[in-house]
């Protein structure tokens, strides 16, 4: 007997479920609360519903060739050329399919990079590397230093390699660079002619490019939103397209000279939709130029701003999610920032993890085997369309201002990014946007993580800058909490002990465990060590235990029921035992006045401004 797939249909014995059936069940759970309670919002104000119907009349977005894997790029950022060469060879021998050259002082160097872009340095870095063996080489030239693109071309010619056989991305990124620096040596119109001359020269030498990079990372690094990153990237790409056309390059060849780069972070669905949206947006620009859309080359780099110095191993998980999303979103090449980069120059182990993150997703999870797997998904298609509409509107706003350079001079882009960054920082401070290991679930006893003993370089600011504006300065979201942990480490090194807080647990374990666990995590995110205790029923015993702990502050932890009976007495006992400041875990409700009268100074609870509370705690400790 033969069977068909219809005979084995999943859930064949159950009635098909509809959206309306689901809504009925949800409405029953909500018990009269508005359905909008389940609707989320992005930093751009885009709505994210809890469930979607299947999208219709949609198809895959043209991106990578069918079943083609993305390029696995590895940063080459050791300042010593010989060491950089060792790293590059090792990476290529162990799975990398491309190399990304960073140069010291560049906008994306993250404090490291090759010391210079001289012919001698580049030749040494490339020693033993078969540049024409199908590997991708991505340069990141730095404005104001040696012209890395032309110098690399000299190296290629000296080795008598046919430039047409190279997969060489020159990645000139003048606009992104000046955006990060907040300074330019001249107006954009003055950049266009020499910039176009360089690209024309490389084309005449036989190189096929791409030559310029529309890089959205500056907006993402500065805390901006996905819509802002897309709009900025689109505006930069259009400025380059105009520049190349003005340099006498055919419009079709000019668009082929441009590649794109976006940041990929741990927000899986937004990242996936953002990469899809970019292709749709640029296709619209191509159509406006009278060109039939062609697939663009999109680079991804895992986000700098999501990296943490504390519990840095969690960065591996963030990078995995970001790579997963960018890969499914159609990225042509992905660079994973090693998980220790925020601590220093990554060692061989961290580089291997960055490389293998991609290898596992490609070779074991087979993510590249399906082209645009999100096509037809109601949620992703809706989010992609929303990003396109909002990004196009901001892109038009930038164009009305005179283009991306003029918009930077006016502060139009920076003001929007700053507003988003402020909102983002507020949510981090309140621990609504969780950074595991930094703002939640800290480990005060984590072991040190090894990095190479190499001193970071500093970004380059042109001495001859004649135009200045607010910079899109990169940030890491965990920095405020890390600063408090650094203060704790300094106290430990200087005094042999960290700042402490005594957890004054009242009642049984069932009464206090939940809030004691919350309070421990709350204070230790700021490096204030929580001294746990058994549950107390007697105020005198509580006072004795507090004195023995050596702490200067205390936090009362228990249930609302126990608080009503014992919290005031506990606070008076702790105050009498010398507590400089007393907290209570949880919202006080209608007991607040009585609890404050008893000596409780502050209440800590989910959604409160943890960062402000912790900073204030240090201020009180310093005054004690």
Order of alpha helices (4+ residues) and beta strands (2+ residues): alpha-beta-beta-beta-alpha-beta-alpha-beta-alpha-beta-alpha-beta-alpha-beta-alpha-alpha-alpha-beta-alpha-beta-alpha-beta-alpha-alpha-alpha-alpha-beta-alpha-beta-alpha-beta-alpha-beta-alpha-beta-alpha-beta-alpha
